[in-house]
């Protein structure tokens, strides 16, 4: 497969993921985007759509990582993007546990996570940390503007994702905004990946 095609996969993944979860969340009964995580869309009868979203965008990101390995400015950065992609694939392979009262009728937090829920959280954590690290690695370039943007993206992505995690752990200050915080974080991360793909493609 050509390098340009692989890099275009990195451009497509973020917009596809965002449009898919916004469309799915808008029509889900009892689902509150400001409160509930994107992963919760994988629960219920229509959960296959979000599972497919994780798997497709994970595969696209993995192909992007292969393109970066071939032509990108950092092999370490390509590896980190690849780990981020594996995190997405793992999040799709293992469904999250109910959280913050979704699906309706479930508790805000299970006393003990299920095996699938624990694996989902593990893959997600590894993926999030890898994407944040990739932002800092790719900041090592000759462009001060790109470096500043990448460092800011990595820091903001990590911070907002940590706040979202606290919300999903039922921290009273953030619990009602967990979904919003996570969406802000994901938007930051996916936007950075999209712009990275554009940058490398036109280098």
SVG drawing of the C-alpha trace seen along z (x, -y; Angstrom):
<svg xmlns="http://www.w3.org/2000/svg" viewBox="-35 -29 50 40">
<polyline fill="none" stroke="black" stroke-width="0.4" points="0.0,0.0 1.3,-3.4 2.7,-5.8 0.2,-8.5 -2.8,-6.2 -1.5,-5.2 -1.1,-8.9 -4.6,-9.7 -5.9,-7.0 -4.5,-9.1 -6.4,-12.1 -9.7,-10.2 -9.7,-8.4 -10.5,-11.4 -13.4,-12.9 -14.9,-9.5 -14.7,-8.6 -16.2,-12.0 -19.1,-12.0 -20.0,-8.4 -20.2,-8.9 -22.1,-12.1 -24.6,-10.5 -25.0,-7.5 -25.2,-9.5 -27.9,-11.8 -30.4,-9.0 -29.7,-6.9 -32.5,-6.9 -31.3,-7.8 -27.8,-8.7 -26.5,-12.1 -23.4,-13.1 -22.3,-15.7 -22.3,-12.9 -21.6,-9.6 -18.5,-8.4 -18.2,-7.6 -17.5,-4.0 -20.9,-3.6 -22.4,-3.7 -21.0,-0.2 -23.6,1.1 -27.0,2.2 -28.6,3.6 -27.2,0.8 -23.8,1.1 -22.3,2.7 -22.1,-0.8 -19.6,-2.1 -17.7,1.1 -17.3,0.8 -16.3,-2.8 -13.5,-1.7 -12.3,1.1 -12.4,-0.9 -10.7,-4.0 -8.2,-1.8 -7.3,-0.1 -7.0,-3.4 -4.7,-4.7 -2.6,-1.6 -2.2,-2.0 -1.3,-5.6 1.4,-4.5 2.8,-2.2 3.0,-5.2 4.7,-7.3 7.2,-4.5 8.1,-4.6 8.3,-8.4 7.7,-10.2 10.3,-12.2 10.2,-9.9 10.2,-6.2 9.4,-6.4 6.5,-8.6 5.2,-6.1 5.4,-3.3 3.4,-5.5 0.7,-6.1 0.7,-2.4 0.1,-1.7 -2.7,-4.3 -4.2,-2.4 -4.0,0.9 -5.7,-0.8 -8.6,-1.7 -8.8,1.9 -8.7,3.2 -11.5,0.8 -13.6,2.2 -12.8,5.8 -13.8,5.4 -17.0,3.6 -16.9,1.1 -18.8,1.6 -21.9,-0.6 -20.9,-3.9 -22.7,-7.1 -26.1,-5.5 -26.0,-4.3 -27.6,-2.2 -30.7,-3.3 -31.2,-1.3 -27.6,-0.5 -25.6,-1.9 -23.2,-4.9 -20.3,-2.5 -20.0,1.2 -18.5,2.5 -16.2,4.8 -15.3,4.3 -16.0,7.2 -13.1,8.8 -14.2,7.2 -14.6,3.8 -11.2,4.0 -9.6,4.9 -11.4,2.1 -10.1,-0.4 -6.6,1.0 -6.5,0.7 -8.0,-2.8 -5.4,-3.9 -2.5,-2.6 -3.9,-4.2 -4.5,-7.6 -1.0,-7.7 0.6,-6.7 -1.2,-9.5 -0.2,-12.1 3.4,-10.9 3.3,-11.0 2.3,-14.7 5.5,-15.4 7.7,-13.2 6.5,-14.8 7.1,-18.3 10.8,-17.7 10.8,-19.3 12.4,-22.3 9.1,-24.3 8.6,-26.3 4.9,-26.7 4.3,-23.0 6.4,-22.2 4.3,-24.6 1.1,-23.3 2.1,-19.6 3.2,-20.3 0.0,-22.2 -2.1,-19.4 -0.3,-16.7 -0.7,-18.6 -4.4,-19.5 -5.3,-16.1 -3.8,-14.4 -5.3,-16.9 -8.8,-16.8 -8.7,-13.0 -7.6,-12.8 -10.5,-15.0 -12.9,-12.9 -11.6,-9.7 -12.1,-11.4 -15.7,-12.1 -16.3,-8.5 -15.0,-7.5 -17.8,-9.6 -15.9,-12.6 -18.7,-14.9 -17.1,-18.0 -16.8,-16.6 -19.3,-13.7 -21.9,-15.6 -19.3,-16.8 -17.5,-13.6 -18.8,-13.1 -18.1,-16.7 -14.5,-16.6 -13.8,-13.3 -15.2,-14.7 -13.0,-17.8 -10.0,-15.6 -10.8,-13.3 -11.3,-16.3 -7.9,-17.7 -6.2,-14.3 -7.9,-13.5 -7.4,-17.0 -3.7,-16.8 -3.4,-13.4 -5.3,-14.8 -3.0,-17.8 0.1,-15.6 -1.1,-13.5 -1.6,-16.6 1.8,-17.9 3.7,-14.7 1.7,-14.2 2.8,-17.7 6.4,-17.5"/>
</svg>
